[in-house]
Amino acid sequence: MKTVILFIIILAFSDQLNAQNYDLPPNPIEGKCYVKSFKYDKKFKWKIIDCEKAKREAVKEKSTREKLKDYKERVKLIKYQEKLVKLGYNVHINGVVDNKTINAHHKYLKKKRK
C-alpha cells in the first residue's frame, strides 16, 4: 500500500516539473522588456524590445488600420485554435496566445515534423 501511495506522489510531482509556464519569459533580465513572438510555423519565443518604445505604443491611440490589423490577427488565431481543437488538442478558443495554445502549438509542430 505504501508503494502505491509513494508512486502516486512521485507521479503527481513529476507532472508538475514537466509543466511549462509561458506567461513569463524564462530567466528575465532586470530592466529589459519582453513581448510574445508567436509565429504559426515556428516555436514560441520571447523577444526583447525597447522599453521606451513599448511605453509610447501603449499610450498612443491606435489608428483604424492598426485596429483592423489586430482584428485580422485575432481572427487568424481563432481559426488556428479551432484547427488545434479539431486535431484533438486541449485549447481555449479565445483569440489569445495563452499557455494551452502554446503547448498545443509546440506539440502540433513536433507531430508535423515527423
Helices and strands as residue ranges (DSSP letters): H 2-18, E 33-37, E 45-49, H 51-59, H 64-86, H 99-113
